[in-house]
Amino acid sequence: MKFLHKTYDAKKKEIIEVEIDQPTKVKFLTAKEYKAYTQGRTHSYFGGTYEESPVRFVVPYDAHWNVVVEKGTTRDPLA
């Protein structure tokens, strides 16, 4: 799976904004969940598939957040 990734140290109620140019899945994960994601294990996340930009996420609690924008699917990754 190919994906774009960025990290944030965010406080509760801050807004993380992501720009997309096509329908895609955007995941907001804690550090623990991001580690599981990169290892191909079961993980939990906030977010989902979005069709319009910008994607806005209101941080539910203080944490080190990882934002993942998936490029395609596992069977059909985009370059």
C-alpha atoms as an extended CHARMM CRD file, in Angstrom:
* protein
*
        79  EXT
         1         1  MET       CA              0.0000000000        0.0000000000        0.0000000000  PROA      1               0.0000000000
         2         2  LYS       CA              1.3080000000        3.4090000000       -0.8990000000  PROA      2               0.0000000000
         3         3  PHE       CA              0.2970000000        6.3280000000        1.2730000000  PROA      3               0.0000000000
         4         4  LEU       CA              1.1660000000        9.8700000000        2.2750000000  PROA      4               0.0000000000
         5         5  HSD       CA              1.9150000000       10.4920000000        5.9390000000  PROA      5               0.0000000000
         6         6  LYS       CA              2.3280000000       13.4600000000        8.2620000000  PROA      6               0.0000000000
         7         7  THR       CA              2.5220000000       13.7510000000       12.0530000000  PROA      7               0.0000000000
         8         8  TYR       CA              1.0660000000       16.3570000000       14.4120000000  PROA      8               0.0000000000
         9         9  ASP       CA              1.3340000000       17.0450000000       18.1200000000  PROA      9               0.0000000000
        10        10  ALA       CA             -2.2030000000       18.2690000000       18.6320000000  PROA      10              0.0000000000
        11        11  LYS       CA             -4.3070000000       19.3440000000       21.5810000000  PROA      11              0.0000000000
        12        12  LYS       CA             -7.9750000000       18.6050000000       22.1870000000  PROA      12              0.0000000000
        13        13  LYS       CA            -10.3280000000       20.5990000000       19.9230000000  PROA      13              0.0000000000
        14        14  GLU       CA             -7.5830000000       21.6670000000       17.4830000000  PROA      14              0.0000000000
        15        15  ILE       CA             -8.4360000000       21.1580000000       13.8220000000  PROA      15              0.0000000000
        16        16  ILE       CA             -6.2400000000       19.2280000000       11.3990000000  PROA      16              0.0000000000
        17        17  GLU       CA             -7.0210000000       20.0530000000        7.7720000000  PROA      17              0.0000000000
        18        18  VAL       CA             -6.0580000000       17.8840000000        4.7990000000  PROA      18              0.0000000000
        19        19  GLU       CA             -6.3520000000       18.8720000000        1.1300000000  PROA      19              0.0000000000
        20        20  ILE       CA             -7.2200000000       16.1330000000       -1.3750000000  PROA      20              0.0000000000
        21        21  ASP       CA             -7.6860000000       16.3080000000       -5.1490000000  PROA      21              0.0000000000
        22        22  GLN       CA             -9.6580000000       13.0850000000       -5.6770000000  PROA      22              0.0000000000
        23        23  PRO       CA            -11.8580000000       10.7760000000       -3.6080000000  PROA      23              0.0000000000
        24        24  THR       CA             -9.6070000000        8.9560000000       -1.1570000000  PROA      24              0.0000000000
        25        25  LYS       CA             -9.3930000000        7.4340000000        2.3100000000  PROA      25              0.0000000000
        26        26  VAL       CA             -7.9630000000        9.6870000000        5.0120000000  PROA      26              0.0000000000
        27        27  LYS       CA             -7.0830000000        8.1330000000        8.3810000000  PROA      27              0.0000000000
        28        28  PHE       CA             -6.3000000000        9.9430000000       11.6270000000  PROA      28              0.0000000000
        29        29  LEU       CA             -4.3980000000        7.6060000000       13.9620000000  PROA      29              0.0000000000
        30        30  THR       CA             -2.6240000000        7.7840000000       17.3100000000  PROA      30              0.0000000000
        31        31  ALA       CA              1.0370000000        6.7370000000       17.3860000000  PROA      31              0.0000000000
        32        32  LYS       CA              0.1340000000        3.2450000000       18.6500000000  PROA      32              0.0000000000
        33        33  GLU       CA             -2.4670000000        2.7020000000       15.9290000000  PROA      33              0.0000000000
        34        34  TYR       CA             -0.1340000000        4.0630000000       13.2340000000  PROA      34              0.0000000000
        35        35  LYS       CA              2.5030000000        1.5030000000       14.2470000000  PROA      35              0.0000000000
        36        36  ALA       CA             -0.0760000000       -1.2820000000       13.9060000000  PROA      36              0.0000000000
        37        37  TYR       CA             -1.1470000000        0.1500000000       10.5050000000  PROA      37              0.0000000000
        38        38  THR       CA              2.4050000000        0.1560000000        9.1330000000  PROA      38              0.0000000000
        39        39  GLN       CA              2.9100000000       -3.4190000000       10.3270000000  PROA      39              0.0000000000
        40        40  GLY       CA             -0.2600000000       -4.5560000000        8.5460000000  PROA      40              0.0000000000
        41        41  ARG       CA             -2.0360000000       -5.3740000000       11.7820000000  PROA      41              0.0000000000
        42        42  THR       CA             -5.5910000000       -4.5490000000       12.8530000000  PROA      42              0.0000000000
        43        43  HSD       CA             -5.8790000000       -0.8780000000       13.8110000000  PROA      43              0.0000000000
        44        44  SER       CA             -8.4600000000        1.7320000000       14.7700000000  PROA      44              0.0000000000
        45        45  TYR       CA             -8.7160000000        5.1700000000       13.2360000000  PROA      45              0.0000000000
        46        46  PHE       CA            -10.8710000000        8.2240000000       12.8340000000  PROA      46              0.0000000000
        47        47  GLY       CA            -11.8040000000        9.3140000000        9.3290000000  PROA      47              0.0000000000
        48        48  GLY       CA            -12.8860000000        7.3800000000        6.2670000000  PROA      48              0.0000000000
        49        49  THR       CA            -13.3980000000        7.9350000000        2.5490000000  PROA      49              0.0000000000
        50        50  TYR       CA            -13.8380000000       11.5600000000        1.5130000000  PROA      50              0.0000000000
        51        51  GLU       CA            -14.8340000000       13.0140000000       -1.8270000000  PROA      51              0.0000000000
        52        52  GLU       CA            -14.4600000000       16.7380000000       -1.1650000000  PROA      52              0.0000000000
        53        53  SER       CA            -11.6000000000       18.8770000000        0.0490000000  PROA      53              0.0000000000
        54        54  PRO       CA            -10.6220000000       20.0730000000        2.5650000000  PROA      54              0.0000000000
        55        55  VAL       CA            -11.0260000000       17.2620000000        5.0840000000  PROA      55              0.0000000000
        56        56  ARG       CA            -11.2820000000       18.6760000000        8.6140000000  PROA      56              0.0000000000
        57        57  PHE       CA            -10.6830000000       16.6110000000       11.7570000000  PROA      57              0.0000000000
        58        58  VAL       CA            -11.3920000000       17.9680000000       15.2410000000  PROA      58              0.0000000000
        59        59  VAL       CA             -8.8650000000       16.3580000000       17.5980000000  PROA      59              0.0000000000
        60        60  PRO       CA            -10.7660000000       14.4840000000       20.3480000000  PROA      60              0.0000000000
        61        61  TYR       CA             -7.8820000000       14.4500000000       22.8690000000  PROA      61              0.0000000000
        62        62  ASP       CA             -4.2410000000       15.5250000000       23.2880000000  PROA      62              0.0000000000
        63        63  ALA       CA             -1.9160000000       13.1140000000       21.4910000000  PROA      63              0.0000000000
        64        64  HSD       CA              0.6980000000       12.5950000000       18.8370000000  PROA      64              0.0000000000
        65        65  TRP       CA             -1.4920000000       12.1820000000       15.7150000000  PROA      65              0.0000000000
        66        66  ASN       CA             -0.6080000000       10.6080000000       12.3870000000  PROA      66              0.0000000000
        67        67  VAL       CA             -2.5190000000       11.4730000000        9.2310000000  PROA      67              0.0000000000
        68        68  VAL       CA             -2.4650000000        8.9020000000        6.4300000000  PROA      68              0.0000000000
        69        69  VAL       CA             -3.8180000000        9.5530000000        2.9340000000  PROA      69              0.0000000000
        70        70  GLU       CA             -4.0550000000        6.2300000000        1.1420000000  PROA      70              0.0000000000
        71        71  LYS       CA             -3.1470000000        6.2660000000       -2.5330000000  PROA      71              0.0000000000
        72        72  GLY       CA             -5.4110000000        3.7230000000       -4.2100000000  PROA      72              0.0000000000
        73        73  THR       CA             -6.1210000000        0.2990000000       -2.7480000000  PROA      73              0.0000000000
        74        74  THR       CA             -3.9190000000       -2.6400000000       -1.7900000000  PROA      74              0.0000000000
        75        75  ARG       CA             -4.7530000000       -4.3670000000       -5.0700000000  PROA      75              0.0000000000
        76        76  ASP       CA             -4.5630000000       -1.2030000000       -7.1880000000  PROA      76              0.0000000000
        77        77  PRO       CA             -2.0850000000        1.2720000000       -5.6090000000  PROA      77              0.0000000000
        78        78  LEU       CA             -1.4890000000        4.6290000000       -7.2420000000  PROA      78              0.0000000000
        79        79  ALA       CA              2.0570000000        5.8140000000       -7.8260000000  PROA      79              0.0000000000
